[in-house]
Amino acid sequence: MARITLPRLNLRRMATIVRKELLVLLCNKVSRMLIIVPPLMQIVVFGWAATMEVRNVDVAVLNQDSGNWSREIVRRLQGSHTFRSVTFLDGEADIRPTIERQKALFVMVFDDEFSRRVDAGAPAQMQVILDGRRSNAAQIASYYLETIVRGIGESTPRGKMALGAATDAGGAPKLDVRVRCWFNPNLEFQWFFLPNLIGMLGFMLGLVVTGLSVAREREVGTFDQLLVSPATPTEIALAKLVPGCLVGLVHGTIFLLISVFGFGVPFTGSLALLYVAMLVFAMASGGVGLMVSSLSATQQQAFLGAFTVGVPCILISGAVTPVINMPPFLQYASQLNPMRHFTTIVQGVFLKDITVAAAAVSLGKIACISAVAVGVAVWMFKRKA
Amino acid sequence: MLRNIWLRQLFALVGKEFQQIVRDPSSYLVAGVLPFIFLLLFGYGITLDAGVLRLGVLNQSGGRHSLSLAADFAHSPWFATRPVGNMADAGRMMRDSVVQGILVIQQDFDEQLERGSAGAVQVLVDGSEPNTAQYIQNYSQGLIVSWQRTALPDGVAAALPINIQPRFWYNPAAKSVQFLVPGAITVIMTLIGTLLTSLVFAREWERGTMEAMFATPVSRMQLLLGKLIPYFCMGMFSMALCAVAAVTLFAVPFRGSLWVLVLLSSVFMLSALGQGLLISVTLRGQLVAAEAGLFSGFLPALLLSGFVFDINSMPPVLQALTRLLPASYFNTCLRTIFLTGDVWGVFGPSLLFMGLLASVLLGLVYRNLVKRLDA
């Protein structure tokens, strides 16, 4: 049934179908609104929402110490931008409800010996109880706290002594450690997430727009009309891919502009490379969408199918958390995921001015996936037709 | 007698809806397969923990101290190190994500230390993945400080005077899977509640069976309950599946009580169903209803519920938005009931809000469910 001869395509007939598809997509007021407004809303909302930085932290203190040092730590904490409020607790019994009800991300406990020990140069302990339900945020906040406490520690008598031991006669430290972050010096989370959002939303749009169009025709009954038209099934299938790709490219462009001009994400690489990647990637997502819709009888099935394929692809693409931290079988599986390779390119093009060789490898992989997806989709489409 | 007929009509509707669910393969996909795939992906695929970080070591010194520092990094469980020949190689490896960071020990490192002055070390970090970058920063600094204490003369005295003793309650190892799995359940429940139901009335409108329904003596309330009950049962079934999987597969503790979990899930399910049904009666087209469900239900639940991104760190406008999102309340409740226990200070306000929202949404559905074609 599937001959390996290249089918002859009549471009004029295909153009007519593309035109009809675009009319269906854009002339319905609701569907027009739905492919324009929500994606834009998403990029703005999630551009702000998605942050791994920790801010506005609420803290509570149980201070049984009457000395200066604990008060000094609290004072520095209040002065820091990371911390929003400091609540003072009256007794140990207050700790549990404060953490339980999430009134504070962590509670610091100073015992009554704290300042005396610091003054005497003995090692002093402070206890910090953190909310494990938000352990990631708590961990990051505790790094900030550590920095503050280290700074104060250095100004205590023992700290000065320790500093003396760690410095040479001239007062310079014996070890000069410098940490620098490349590509994203202030570790802005948006710089990571916004470029990835281009891939995420583009993938979902390509999948859904292409996937639903065939299922809709089948459900409404116009699919048979399409089949008796002069266009061959291959032409119909390929023409169905175009609107999804176009929507994907237009949105990609808008996202690119918003990321760069709205959120100040640097764009260091080649624009041409990004567009080639976006085009090939849009073909891949459309191909997968067409495959899903060939398998489904109704729009509901097509939509849910697109969803079942799309969301896992997004989650294991490295666009949310790094692929390298996933278990090996997922890392291998993600090689088949066009979204993963697109994420590599987008990240590289935006932040790292990726080398051509590295980009070519990823691009080649997307192209392969895309060719297979479109080929299989057209074959399935013809079989069903 | 009349009451009896009312109930019989309702049962007939519920039965019809159940049959439709059972005969449609896509509902198995949503109620059974999807929750499972999602839990596995969220549980195994997404992690906010550091993992083993790949670090290139560019040792330009080669002396005694530099080798001992490099060995400390190599033996650390946090890092997988590999030697790097020169700076150009290092730059290329960072660019192509072969390594996530580079430790550069300067040429005169040993010489300076022998002379008693400062030896220079540089840690270059790939900032394009900020969460990972932060781990590399903190771990490498900690490692260098502890190396200094043991390897250098006078190092012991350099210990700082104040020690912080951190303790994570409810999640002592601070594993992200412990709070991500309850969050994943929130996303799955939103998916079933909102996405699946956004299609139900729209489908009947599109296929014209809504008209047939109008011709029957079925009342609006029966119509509403006929849709609500089957999907509610389906949602609760998935919830049970998820909860069992969370405890058995991912070893998430369950410290609350079962009836509270059932109560919380029921109330949340009603608000999610209300949202889905409202979309369905208002938009009347499957395609647009599905997209609306996706954008108003699933994506906010994924990104704004505090599931991955902490709500407190968002700008005030968005924080206010999350207060209107039932998923953000449910997420907090689930984390609490799994990890902490029954904390009514958390559950009370959440139940109140979710219940209120559910009644408003279902009320609106009832109002918009007019048995007329021209409405």
Interface residues (C-beta under 8 A of the other chain):
Chain A: V30 S31 L34 I35 P38 M41 Q42 V45 F46 W48 A49 A50 T51 M52 E53 V54 R55 N56 V57 D58 W69 R84 P97 I99 E100 R101 Q102 L105 V118 G121 A122 P123 A124 Q125 M126 Q127 V128 I129 L130 D131 G132 R133 R134 S135 N136 A137 A138 Q139 I140 S142 Y143 L145 E146 V149 R150 I152 G153 E154 T156 R158 G159 M161 A162 L163 A165 A166 D168 A169 G170 A172 P173 K174 L175 D176 V177 R178 V179 R180 C181 W182 F183 N184 P185 N186 L187 E188 F189 W191 F192 M204 V208 L212 R216 E219 V220 S296 T298 Q299 Q300 Q301 F303 L304 G305 F307 T308 V311 P312 L315 I316 V320 T321 P322 I324 N325 M326 P327 L330 T344 Q347 G348 L351 K352 D353 I354 T355 A358
Chain B: D24 P25 S26 L29 V30 V33 L34 I37 F38 L41 F42 Y44 G45 I46 T47 L48 D49 A50 G51 R54 R92 M94 R95 D96 S97 Q100 L113 G116 S117 A118 G119 A120 V121 Q122 V123 L124 V125 D126 G127 S128 E129 P130 N131 T132 A133 Q134 Q137 N138 S140 Q141 I144 Q148 L152 D154 G155 A157 A158 A159 L160 P161 I162 N163 I164 Q165 P166 R167 F168 W169 Y170 N171 P172 A174 K175 S176 Q178 F179 L195 L196 L199 R203 E206 R207 L283 G285 Q286 L287 V288 A290 E291 A292 L294 F295 L299 L303 L304 G306 V308 F309 D310 N312 S313 M314 P315 V317 L318 L321 T332 R335 T336 L339 T340 V343 G345 V346
